Amino acid sequence: MFRTSKTLMPAAVAAMVLLTAACGEHAPDRPNNFPAGSTMSALASAPKIKVGASPNQPGLAELNLQHDWEGFNTDLAVLLVESLGIDRDDIEWVHTTAANRIPFLKQGKIDFFATALAITPEREKTLAIAGPYLETAPSLMVRKDDAMRFETLHDIPEGAKVCVLQGSQGQPRVSEFIPQAEISEFNTLTNCVRALEQGTVDAIDSTAPLLAGFVADKPDSFALAPVTYGTGERWGIGIADDRSDLCEFFNQRLAQAFDDGTIRELWDRHMGDSGLEAPTVPDEMASC
């Protein structure tokens, strides 16, 4: 911060105010009780907070008819934003994909994201990740009539086409556990779903919460295959690695949200019809 000299002429002060207004950098009228120099203080003092969100994920992140974001992931992001004393209306939502969300974070285009980020040792080396807020398992979505053809990994035929999301854990997971499959990569799950519907792929690899919403939307067309494979994922909040204080603050807020039932409330509101179990309190939070 800088200080305005007491000897500065009123006209000069007025000019500075006008310049600030012209640049759209109004200081928000909201309380800021965070330590000076902290990331939380900087965000609370900024006109907007930029949050990454991935659309077209039923139950997790969608734009409704009023063009407002809704879903478990986006409502969780709002909860964290409001813990900084920032109103929902002061969120600048930035459309992200699994492939660009980390580059956007490092480039300063977003302040954080809650978009089903799997916590991995590799990512923890370059990011500060708060959470986990959800633990889940890999799953395959198939056309409903094909569901019983995918009971075990051995049932999946040689050359079966499996769609994975670019930038996700899908490609290495399918390569390891379903080596007989051919991998097709798309930048959104919506494109994978379209390919499955058109018959150009045989299955979609992702995690159960990401796929369950599509099944719920079209239960006569899609189903989750009974096959089990791979290892579970823990989802976290993606934050730049030089903002560990924000990560620790979000961990505290997430722990509180588990304790007071807010996490369960958000899950039941958006994912209650998915047939999946609600998130439970993690054994331990990420170290940031």
N, C-alpha and C positions, 0 to 999 in steps of 0.2 A: 504494500500500500504506500501511497505518497500523501503528504500533507499539503494543504493549501496555505500559503503564507498569509498572516494576518494583514500584511500590507498590500495584498493583491487588490487592485481597484475593482469596485463593484461591476463595472462594465466588462472587465476581463472575466470575472466570475460568471456573469451572464453569458458571455461568449462561450465559455467552456460548457455550460449547461446546454446551450443550444447545439453545440457540436456533438455532445454526448447523445442528445435526443435524436439528432440527425442520423447518427450511426446506429440507432436502435439499441443502445447499450444502457437502458434504464436499469438502475439498481432495483431489484424487486423489493416490495414492501412485505417482507416476511421475517420472522424471528430467526436469528442465527446465533446459537449458543455453543457452537463447536469451537474447538481450539483454533486460534489464529494460525494460519499456515497449513491447516489440515485439508485433505481432499474434500471432506464433508463441508467445511466452511466455504471452500471455493465453489462447490456445486450449489450450496444454499444461497450464495450471493449472486449466482449467475441468472440471467433472464430466463434461460431454458435449460433443461437437462435432456441430453440426447440418448435415447434408449433404442437398442436394436431389437427388432421383432421380425419373425418370419411368418408371413400370412399363409392362409389356406391350409391350416392344420386344425381340423375340427376338434373342438373341445379344449385345445391348447392355445391357439392364436388365430383369430379370424377378424376380419372387418365386417361389421354388421351393415344393415341397410342404411343406417345413419352415418356410416363411415367411422364408427367408433370401434376401437379394439376391444375384444372380449375373449376370454379363455383362461385356463388355469395359469399358463406361463405369463401372459400379459397382466393378469390381475396380481400375480405375485410380484411382477416388476413394479406395478403401481404401489403395492404395499411397501416396497423398499424405498421408492421415491418419496412417499408420504412420510416415511420415518426420518427423512432429511428435512421435513417441514415444507416440502414442495408440493403444490397442488397438482392433481392429475392434468389440469388444463395447461400446465407449464411444461408438459412433456412434449418433446419433439420426437415423434416416432420415426425411426429410420428403417426402411425395408432392408432386411439382410437375408442372406442364404447361408447354408452351412459352409460354403466355399469362401465367402467374403467377410464373414462376421469377425474373424480374428484379424485379418488385414485392416478392416474398418476400425477396430479397436486400437490397433497400433498406430494408425494414421490420425487418430483423434476425431474421427467422424462420428463416433459414438462414445458415450461414457461407460456404458456397460450393456450386457445383453443377457436375457433369460430365454434361450432358444434351444433347450434340450442339449446342452453342452455336456458330452461325456467327459468325466474327470479321468484323465490318464496321466501317468508319470511324465510323458513327453510334454503334454500341455502345461503341466504344473511347473515345468522348467522355464516357460516363457510367459506365463500368465499368472495373475493372482485370481484364484477361483474360490468363491464363497460357496458353502454348501457342504454336503449334498442336501438337496431338498426333495429328491426322489431317487429311489433305487428300482431298477426295472430290468427286464431281460429281453434278449433278441427274439424276434418273431418273424414269421413269413406270412404275408397276406397273399391269398390266391383267389382265383375265381371259385365261387361257392361250390360248383359241381366238381371241382378238382380237390376239394379239401381232404378227402379221405385217401387221396393218392400221395399225400405228403405226411404220412404218419411217422416215418423215420427218415434219417438222412439217406439210408440205402434205397429208399423209395424214389428219391429224386434222380431222374434219368440223366445219362450222359448228354451233355449239350443243352440241358435245360437253361433257359435264359432267366437270370435273376437280376432285377433292377435294384440299384443302390443309389443313395444320395451322395452327390459329390461333396467332399469335405467331411463326411461322416466316418464312423468306424465300419461301415458296411463293406467296403471293398476288401480291407484286410481280413475281416471276419468271414466273408463268404469264401475268399481264397483259401483260408485255413480249414474251415469246417465243411465246405461244400465244394471241394476242388473240381468235381466233375461238371460244375455249372459254368456257363458263360456269363460274364458280368456285363451289364449295360448300365452306364452311369448317366444320371440326369441331374439337373441343377435344382429341381424341386420335386417333392413327393407327388405333387399334383400331376406332373408329367409322367412319373412312374405309374400312377393310378390310371391315367389315360392309356398308357401303353398296355397295361394289364387288361383293361377293358376292351381294347382293340385286338388283343391276342398277339401282340408283338413281343411280349415277355410272358413268362409262366408264373412268376412270383415276384414279390417285393420284399427285400430285407430291410428291416428297421427295428425299432423297439415297440413293444406292445402299445404304450400310450399314443405314439405317433400314428399307428395303424388303426387302432380301435375306433377312432372317430370316423374314418372312412367306411369301416364296416357298419357302424351305427347309421351312417347316412344312406347306405345302400345294402341293407342286410340280405336282399334277394340276389345280389350280384357278387358280393365278396364275403370271405371268411378268413379267420386266422387259422392257419394249419396247425394240427396238434403236434407237429415235430418240435423238438427242443434241441438247442445247440448253442455253442458259444458260452461266453461268460457274461455276467450281469453288468449293467452300466449304472453309474451314479451320476446324476445330473447336477450341474452347478451353475453359478452365475459368473459369466466371463467379465473380468476386470483387467485393466492394464497392469503389468507387473510392477510399475512404480507407484501403485496406489494401494499398497497393502493395508493402509489404515482404513480405507473404504471397505476392503474385503473383510477385515476383522469386525467392522461395524455391522456389515450385512450379516455376518455369521451370528452376531448377538441378536439381531432382529429376527433371523430365521429360527433360532432356538426359542425365542419368545413366541413366535407364531406357531410352532409345534406345541409348546406348553399350553397356550391359551385356546387351542383348537382352531385357529384361523386357517392353517394349512388344510385341515380336514374340511372345513367349511367351503373353502375355495374349490377343493377337489369334488366334493359332493355337488356343488353348484354346476360345475362344467363337465365333470367326468363321471358323475354318479351313475349314469346309464351305460357305462362302458363295460361293466362286468369285471373291471380290474380293481384290485385292492387299493385303498387309499394309502398315501405315503405315511411311513412311520418314522419315529424319531431315529436319526442315524446314530450309530455307535459312537462316532466322533466326527467333528467338523474338520474340514480341510485346514491345513496349517497356514494358508495364505503365503 
